[in-house]
Amino acid sequence: ASIGTFFRRSLRRAGRREGKDGASAAENTPPQVPQGKPGEGRSVFYSAGQFFFEYLVVVSLKKMPDGHYEPKITYQFPKRENLLKGQKEEEERLLQAIPLFCFPDGNNWAPVTEFTSETFSFVLTNVDGSRKIGYCRRLLPSGRGVRLPEVFCIISCLGCFGLFSKILDEVEKRRQISMAVIYPFMQGLRESPFPAPGKTVTIKSFIPESGTELIELTRPVDAHLEHVEFQALLQRLSPDLILRIFASAVLERRLIFLAEELSVLSQCIHAVAALLYPFTWAHTYIPVVPECLLDTVCCPTPFMVGIQMRHLEQVLEQPMEEALIVDLCEGKIIREVGDEEKILPEKLQNEMLKSLNRHNNNNNVHTSEQVNALVSEAFVHFFVRLVGHYASYIKWGRSGSGSFQERAFRKAIASKSCRGFVKKFVKTNMFSLFIEEAEKSRIPQEGNG
C-alpha cells in the first residue's frame, strides 16, 4: 500500500511542478495538437482554485467562393482585449488550430434539418510542451429550415471530461434560447474557482422566463480518473484486445484508433492513455486527427492518434512504419506487429485478464466511477508489482539529489520474464520522465513497501 501511495504522491508533485513552469495562462497543462508531447494524464493533478477555462469559442461553417464550407471562429469569450498579456501570442497559434479540430471531418458539409449533438475533446500541445484541452459540443442551432451545425469549444488546462460535459449541456440549453444568455453563464463560471476533488461549486445563472438557476458542478473524488471513461473501451473491445493495446502503449509504439464518431475516438484514446497511470504517454497524442493532418501516421516516432473510419483507405495507403491499427467500430485489430500477446509477463497478464473479464461481466452492476476505479486498480497493481521497488534504488547524495541505480533495480526482480519486460520498459520515455521526477523529489517513505 505504501508503494502505491508513493507512486501517487510522486506523480502529484510532478504535476504541480509542471504547472508552475507553465506556459502562460492562469492554468497550464493538458492537451494537444499536430505534434505534441503528451502529458495529458498530468493535467488532472493541477490544484483547485484555478479558472475553469481560458476561453469559449464558437466555430461555424462559412461558405467559400468555390462552394465548400470552411470552419471559422465566429464568437470568442472573453474578447481578445480581455485576455491576459501573456496569452495573446499563444492564443494566435491556438486560434489557428481550433477550427480544424472542431470540424476534423473535412469540408464536405451541407445544411440539414436534423443533427444529433455530439461531445468530444481534443488536445493541443504548445511549443513548451504544455497542453490545453478543447471540450466540444457540436450541435444544430434552433431555427426553421436547413441549418449548418456549429461547435461550442471550451479551452481549458484542466482535465475533467465529465464536468465539462455538464457545462456544455448548460451551454446547449442556453443556445436554444439565445447566444446572449450564454455570456452571463460563462462569466459566472469564469469567476468561480475550480473545485478540489470531491468538492462542489455552485454557479448562479439567470434564464429569461425561468428565473435564477443554481447549477452545481462536482469533481469526482479520485482526480486521476476524472477525465476517463473506461466503460467506453470495455464496450467496444474485448479484455484480450485491451491488453494487446496496453502492451503496445507501454513500450511506446505507434497506435492508430479508428471510429466514425468523434466522441468514441476521444473517449477511447483518453482511456488507453489513462491505463498507463501512474506513467504518462510522452509522445504525439491526437485523439481526433483532422483530415489535413492524416500524414501524421507517417511519423517515425511513437504516436497515439484517432482517425475517422472514412479515412481508413487513405491511411492504409500512407508509407507507414509498423503500427497497431484498432477498429473501434468492429472491435478488432486491423494491423499489428505480431508480438503483442508476448510483451507482458504471462502471469501478470493473466491476472489482469481475469480482472478485466470480471469487470466486463458485471459492468451492468457497477457505476461508471466504480468501473473506472476497478480497471485502474488492476493496471496500477501491474506497475506496482513490476517496478514498485524503484524508490529503494534511488541513491541520495549529500546535496539532496538522487541517482537511480537501474542495474541493481533490474537485478532485484526475481522472475526472468518480469526482468525481461522491465529491461525494455526502463528504456521508455515514460519511465525515464517518471524517474527524473523521483530523483528530484525526495519524499519521506513510510517504510520500504
LINNOR-V414943 format. One line per field, one symbol per residue. burial: b if it has 9 or more other C-alpha atoms within 8 Angstrom, else e. A space follows every 10 residues. Layout:
BEGIN
burial: ???
END
This chain:
BEGIN
burial: ebbbebbbeb bbbbbbebbe ebebbebbbb bbbbbbbbbb bbbbbbebeb bbbbbbbbbb beeeeeebbb bbbeebbeee eebeeebbeb eeebbebbbb bbbbeeeeee ebeeeeebbb bbbbbbeebb bbbbbbbbbb beeeeebbbb bbbbbbbbbb bebbbbebee bbebbeeeee bbbbbeebbb ebbbbbbbbb bebbbbbeee eebeeebbbb eebebbbbbb bbbbebbbbe bbbbbbbbbb bbbbbbbbbb ebbbbbbbbb bbbbbbbeeb bbbbbbbbbb beebbebbbe ebbbbbbbee bbeebeebeb eebbbbbbee bbbeebeeeb beebbeebbe ebbebbbebb eebeebebee bbbbbbebbb ebbbebebbe eebbbeeeee bbbbbeeebb eebeeeebbe bbbbbeebeb bbebbebbbe ebeeeeeee
END
